[in-house]
Amino acid sequence: MPKKRRSREFKNNRVIDIEVARQERMERRKQSHKEKQPCKEPTHRQIVKSIKRRAAYSLVIVLMLAAISVSIFNVITLRMEKSEAEEKLLSLENEKKVLEEELSNAGSEEYIEQQAREQLRMIMPGEVLYVLKESEKTEDETAD
């Protein structure tokens, strides 16, 4: 079993008055404060040490500010990309609606006839199809 530690006053098994002990302690503290000498001029070593400390703190602060600014830049660019993606999504949804309408009309006879006339250049029996050449048309217009 370890030995219990006792303060110096209790080693002699004497009774101590608490108020007297407090007064003595306060007097010792006052004397130690009085004995301290006023601050002297800092030495060269202390000056260099404080400069290094300030430089280290400044470096840490600059690095923290750089990290924060990079984070803010990333947040701003991500928000811009998000808004662009939302705009693209809206345009694609509009295009989807148009294509769905076209798909719903694809089975009707009017739509089939229209597509056959426009894309395949087909005509109904008894109709005449006139084809104009673009190169002749442009040459005649430039000659005038």
Backbone hydrogen bonds in HBPLUS format (Angstrom, degrees):
<---DONOR---> <-ACCEPTOR-->    atom                        ^
c    i                          cat <-CA-CA->   ^        H-A-AA   ^      H-
h    n   atom  resd res      DA  || num        DHA   H-A  angle D-A-AA Bond
n    s   type  num  typ     dist DA aas  dist angle  dist       angle   num
A0010-PHE N   A0007-SER O   3.25 MM   3  5.64 132.0  2.49 105.5 116.4     1
A0011-LYS N   A0008-ARG O   3.29 MM   3  5.44 155.4  2.35 103.7 110.8     2
A0013-ASN N   A0010-PHE O   3.20 MM   3  5.12 162.4  2.23 103.7 108.2     3
A0021-ALA N   A0017-ASP O   3.04 MM   4  6.29 159.9  2.08 151.7 157.6     4
A0022-ARG N   A0018-ILE O   2.94 MM   4  6.18 154.0  2.01 150.5 157.3     5
A0023-GLN N   A0019-GLU O   3.04 MM   4  6.27 161.4  2.07 147.0 151.7     6
A0024-GLU N   A0020-VAL O   2.96 MM   4  6.21 162.3  1.99 152.4 156.9     7
A0025-ARG N   A0021-ALA O   2.98 MM   4  6.13 160.1  2.02 146.0 151.7     8
A0026-MET N   A0022-ARG O   2.90 MM   4  6.13 160.8  1.94 153.1 158.2     9
A0027-GLU N   A0023-GLN O   2.97 MM   4  6.21 157.3  2.02 150.0 156.0    10
A0028-ARG N   A0024-GLU O   2.95 MM   4  6.23 158.2  2.00 150.9 156.7    11
A0029-ARG N   A0025-ARG O   2.97 MM   4  6.24 155.7  2.03 149.1 155.7    12
A0030-LYS N   A0026-MET O   2.93 MM   4  6.19 159.7  1.98 149.6 155.0    13
A0031-GLN N   A0027-GLU O   2.97 MM   4  6.18 157.7  2.02 149.1 154.9    14
A0032-SER N   A0028-ARG O   2.93 MM   4  6.17 154.8  1.99 145.8 153.0    15
A0033-HIS N   A0029-ARG O   2.95 MM   4  6.19 150.0  2.04 148.6 156.6    16
A0034-LYS N   A0030-LYS O   2.96 MM   4  6.19 149.4  2.06 143.4 152.0    17
A0035-GLU N   A0031-GLN O   2.91 MM   4  6.07 148.5  2.01 146.7 155.0    18
A0047-ILE N   A0043-THR O   2.98 MM   4  6.30 155.2  2.04 151.8 158.9    19
A0048-VAL N   A0044-HIS O   2.96 MM   4  6.21 167.0  1.98 154.4 157.2    20
A0049-LYS N   A0045-ARG O   2.95 MM   4  6.09 155.6  2.01 142.8 150.2    21
A0050-SER N   A0046-GLN O   2.92 MM   4  6.14 155.9  1.98 146.0 151.9    22
A0051-ILE N   A0047-ILE O   2.94 MM   4  6.19 154.3  2.00 150.3 157.8    23
A0052-LYS N   A0048-VAL O   2.93 MM   4  6.17 160.6  1.97 150.6 155.6    24
A0053-ARG N   A0049-LYS O   2.96 MM   4  6.16 156.4  2.01 145.1 152.0    25
A0054-ARG N   A0050-SER O   2.91 MM   4  6.11 162.5  1.94 148.0 152.3    26
A0055-ALA N   A0051-ILE O   2.88 MM   4  6.09 157.7  1.93 148.9 155.5    27
A0056-ALA N   A0052-LYS O   2.87 MM   4  6.10 155.6  1.93 148.7 155.2    28
A0057-TYR N   A0053-ARG O   2.94 MM   4  6.23 162.5  1.97 152.8 157.3    29
A0058-SER N   A0054-ARG O   2.84 MM   4  6.02 160.2  1.88 149.1 155.2    30
A0059-LEU N   A0055-ALA O   2.88 MM   4  6.06 158.0  1.93 146.8 152.7    31
A0060-VAL N   A0056-ALA O   2.98 MM   4  6.23 159.3  2.03 149.4 154.8    32
A0061-ILE N   A0057-TYR O   2.93 MM   4  6.19 160.2  1.97 151.1 156.5    33
A0062-VAL N   A0058-SER O   2.87 MM   4  6.10 162.2  1.90 153.6 158.3    34
A0063-LEU N   A0059-LEU O   2.94 MM   4  6.13 162.1  1.97 150.5 155.3    35
A0064-MET N   A0060-VAL O   2.94 MM   4  6.16 154.2  2.01 146.8 154.1    36
A0065-LEU N   A0061-ILE O   2.92 MM   4  6.16 159.7  1.96 151.2 156.6    37
A0066-ALA N   A0062-VAL O   2.90 MM   4  6.14 154.6  1.97 148.7 155.9    38
A0067-ALA N   A0063-LEU O   2.97 MM   4  6.19 159.0  2.01 147.3 152.6    39
A0068-ILE N   A0064-MET O   2.94 MM   4  6.17 157.0  2.00 148.7 155.2    40
A0069-SER N   A0065-LEU O   2.88 MM   4  6.07 159.5  1.92 148.5 154.1    41
A0070-VAL N   A0066-ALA O   2.95 MM   4  6.15 158.0  2.00 149.9 155.5    42
A0071-SER N   A0067-ALA O   3.05 MM   4  6.22 156.0  2.11 142.8 149.4    43
A0072-ILE N   A0068-ILE O   2.93 MM   4  6.20 156.8  1.99 150.0 156.3    44
A0073-PHE N   A0069-SER O   2.93 MM   4  6.12 158.9  1.97 147.3 153.0    45
A0074-ASN N   A0070-VAL O   2.95 MM   4  6.20 158.4  1.99 148.8 154.3    46
A0075-VAL N   A0071-SER O   2.98 MM   4  6.23 155.2  2.04 148.0 154.6    47
A0076-ILE N   A0072-ILE O   2.98 MM   4  6.22 161.0  2.01 152.6 157.2    48
A0077-THR N   A0073-PHE O   2.97 MM   4  6.23 166.6  1.99 154.7 158.0    49
A0078-LEU N   A0074-ASN O   2.95 MM   4  6.08 155.6  2.01 145.9 152.9    50
A0079-ARG N   A0075-VAL O   2.98 MM   4  6.20 151.3  2.06 146.1 153.7    51
A0080-MET N   A0076-ILE O   2.99 MM   4  6.29 154.4  2.06 149.0 156.0    52
A0081-GLU N   A0077-THR O   2.93 MM   4  6.17 161.5  1.96 149.8 154.5    53
A0082-LYS N   A0078-LEU O   2.91 MM   4  6.05 148.7  2.01 141.3 150.3    54
A0083-SER N   A0079-ARG O   3.00 MM   4  6.27 158.0  2.05 148.3 152.8    55
A0084-GLU N   A0080-MET O   3.00 MM   4  6.28 157.9  2.05 150.2 156.5    56
A0085-ALA N   A0081-GLU O   2.89 MM   4  6.07 154.5  1.95 145.7 152.9    57
A0086-GLU N   A0082-LYS O   2.90 MM   4  6.16 150.1  1.99 147.2 155.6    58
A0087-GLU N   A0083-SER O   3.00 MM   4  6.25 155.0  2.06 145.9 152.1    59
A0088-LYS N   A0084-GLU O   2.95 MM   4  6.20 159.4  2.00 147.8 153.6    60
A0089-LEU N   A0085-ALA O   2.87 MM   4  6.05 150.3  1.95 141.9 150.5    61
A0090-LEU N   A0086-GLU O   2.99 MM   4  6.28 153.9  2.05 146.6 152.6    62
A0091-SER N   A0087-GLU O   3.05 MM   4  6.38 160.5  2.09 150.9 155.7    63
A0092-LEU N   A0088-LYS O   2.90 MM   4  6.12 157.1  1.96 149.4 156.1    64
A0093-GLU N   A0089-LEU O   2.88 MM   4  6.07 149.2  1.97 146.0 154.7    65
A0094-ASN N   A0090-LEU O   2.98 MM   4  6.26 156.0  2.04 148.1 154.1    66
A0095-GLU N   A0091-SER O   2.95 MM   4  6.20 158.2  2.00 145.4 151.7    67
A0096-LYS N   A0092-LEU O   2.85 MM   4  6.01 147.8  1.95 140.9 150.2    68
A0097-LYS N   A0093-GLU O   2.97 MM   4  6.27 152.1  2.05 146.3 152.9    69
A0098-VAL N   A0094-ASN O   3.06 MM   4  6.40 159.1  2.10 150.2 155.3    70
A0099-LEU N   A0095-GLU O   2.95 MM   4  6.19 162.6  1.98 150.1 154.9    71
A0100-GLU N   A0096-LYS O   2.83 MM   4  6.02 150.3  1.92 147.7 156.4    72
A0101-GLU N   A0097-LYS O   2.97 MM   4  6.21 154.1  2.04 147.4 153.9    73
A0102-GLU N   A0098-VAL O   2.97 MM   4  6.26 156.9  2.02 146.9 153.8    74
A0103-LEU N   A0099-LEU O   2.84 MM   4  6.04 148.8  1.94 142.0 150.9    75
A0104-SER N   A0100-GLU O   2.89 MM   4  6.14 150.4  1.98 144.3 152.0    76
A0105-ASN N   A0101-GLU O   3.06 MM   4  6.33 141.7  2.21 142.2 152.2    77
A0106-ALA N   A0102-GLU O   3.03 MM   4  6.09 114.6  2.47 134.3 150.5    78
A0106-ALA N   A0103-LEU O   3.18 MM   3  4.96 146.4  2.30  93.9 103.9    79
A0108-SER N   A0105-ASN O   3.10 MM   3  5.58 154.1  2.17 114.5 122.0    80
A0112-ILE N   A0108-SER O   3.22 MM   4  6.53 161.4  2.26 146.6 151.8    81
A0113-GLU N   A0109-GLU O   2.95 MM   4  6.10 160.6  1.99 149.0 154.2    82
A0114-GLN N   A0110-GLU O   2.89 MM   4  6.09 157.6  1.94 145.6 152.2    83
A0115-GLN N   A0111-TYR O   2.92 MM   4  6.14 165.8  1.94 154.9 157.8    84
A0116-ALA N   A0112-ILE O   2.95 MM   4  6.09 153.6  2.02 145.4 153.1    85
A0117-ARG N   A0113-GLU O   3.01 MM   4  6.22 153.2  2.08 148.2 154.6    86
A0118-GLU N   A0114-GLN O   2.97 MM   4  6.18 165.8  1.99 153.0 157.0    87
A0119-GLN N   A0115-GLN O   2.88 MM   4  5.64 159.6  1.92 145.3 151.4    88
A0120-LEU N   A0116-ALA O   3.23 MM   4  5.00 130.7  2.49 109.7 123.3    89
A0122-MET N   A0116-ALA O   3.12 MM   6  5.63 172.5  2.12 135.1 136.0    90
A0127-GLU N   A0124-MET O   3.12 MM   3  5.70 163.3  2.15 141.1 141.0    91
A0137-LYS N   A0133-LYS O   3.31 MM   4  6.42 155.8  2.37 140.0 146.9    92
A0138-THR N   A0134-GLU O   3.02 MM   4  6.24 157.8  2.07 150.6 155.5    93
A0139-GLU N   A0135-SER O   3.08 MM   4  6.21 151.6  2.17 142.8 150.5    94
A0140-ASP N   A0136-GLU O   3.00 MM   4  6.17 157.7  2.05 148.9 154.0    95
A0141-GLU N   A0137-LYS O   3.14 MM   4  6.33 154.8  2.21 143.0 149.7    96
A0142-THR N   A0138-THR O   3.06 MM   4  6.20 149.6  2.15 141.5 149.0    97
A0143-ALA N   A0139-GLU O   3.12 MM   4  6.23 141.0  2.28 140.4 149.9    98
